[in-house]
Amino acid sequence: MRETPTWRIPVGIVGLFLVLMVYAILIARYAPEVIGGWSGGAQTVVYLILGVIWLLPLRNFLIWMETGSWTAPSAPPEENE
């Protein structure tokens, strides 16, 4: 477990915010042009998918912020009691 502060956490938070802002602006700018003529149900499904898709890389990004590695560390061996 990390006991000292690291630069990755504030940089990661700012980076995540900026990336999400760019993603949201791109979706808000271009998605209505593409799906504007679709039915309300189809638009709802597309916006739900687009609203959840940003979560896919989030796990690895949070792991990097905490550990400095893009993959999860291996589990420590269990202690026998």
C-alpha positions as CSV (number, residue, x, y, z in Angstrom):
1,M,0.0,0.0,0.0
2,R,1.2,3.5,-0.9
3,E,2.2,5.6,2.1
4,T,3.6,8.7,0.4
5,P,1.9,11.1,-2.0
6,T,2.5,10.6,-5.7
7,W,2.2,13.0,-8.6
8,R,0.1,10.6,-10.5
9,I,-3.0,11.2,-8.5
10,P,-3.5,14.9,-9.2
11,V,-2.2,14.6,-12.7
12,G,-4.6,11.6,-13.2
13,I,-7.6,13.5,-11.9
14,V,-6.9,16.5,-14.1
15,G,-6.2,14.3,-17.1
16,L,-9.4,12.3,-16.5
17,F,-11.4,15.5,-16.2
18,L,-10.0,16.9,-19.5
19,V,-10.5,13.6,-21.4
20,L,-14.1,13.3,-20.2
21,M,-14.7,16.9,-21.1
22,V,-13.4,16.4,-24.7
23,Y,-15.4,13.1,-24.9
24,A,-18.6,14.9,-23.8
25,I,-18.1,17.8,-26.1
26,L,-17.5,15.4,-29.1
27,I,-20.6,13.4,-28.3
28,A,-22.7,16.5,-27.8
29,R,-21.4,18.0,-31.0
30,Y,-21.6,15.1,-33.4
31,A,-24.1,12.5,-32.0
32,P,-27.2,14.6,-32.6
33,E,-26.2,15.0,-36.3
34,V,-25.8,11.3,-36.7
35,I,-28.8,10.0,-34.7
36,G,-31.1,13.1,-34.7
37,G,-33.6,11.5,-37.1
38,W,-33.8,8.2,-35.2
39,S,-36.7,7.3,-33.0
40,G,-36.6,8.3,-29.3
41,G,-36.0,4.7,-28.2
42,A,-33.1,4.2,-30.5
43,Q,-31.6,7.6,-29.4
44,T,-32.0,6.6,-25.8
45,V,-30.1,3.3,-26.4
46,V,-27.3,5.1,-28.2
47,Y,-26.9,7.7,-25.5
48,L,-26.9,5.1,-22.7
49,I,-24.2,3.2,-24.5
50,L,-22.2,6.4,-25.1
51,G,-22.7,7.3,-21.4
52,V,-21.3,4.1,-20.2
53,I,-18.5,3.4,-22.8
54,W,-16.1,5.9,-21.1
55,L,-16.0,3.5,-18.1
56,L,-14.2,0.8,-20.1
57,P,-10.7,2.3,-19.8
58,L,-11.3,3.8,-16.3
59,R,-10.2,0.7,-14.3
60,N,-6.7,0.6,-15.9
61,F,-6.4,4.4,-15.6
62,L,-7.2,4.2,-11.8
63,I,-4.8,1.4,-11.4
64,W,-2.1,3.6,-13.1
65,M,-2.9,6.5,-10.7
66,E,-2.5,4.2,-7.7
67,T,0.4,2.0,-8.7
68,G,2.2,3.5,-11.8
69,S,1.4,0.4,-13.8
70,W,-1.4,0.0,-16.4
71,T,-2.2,-3.5,-15.2
72,A,-3.3,-4.7,-11.8
73,P,-0.6,-6.1,-9.6
74,S,-0.7,-9.7,-8.8
75,A,-2.5,-10.7,-5.6
76,P,-0.2,-11.1,-2.6
77,P,0.0,-14.6,-1.3
78,E,-2.5,-15.5,1.3
79,E,-1.2,-15.9,4.8
80,N,-1.8,-19.2,6.6
81,E,-3.1,-18.7,10.1
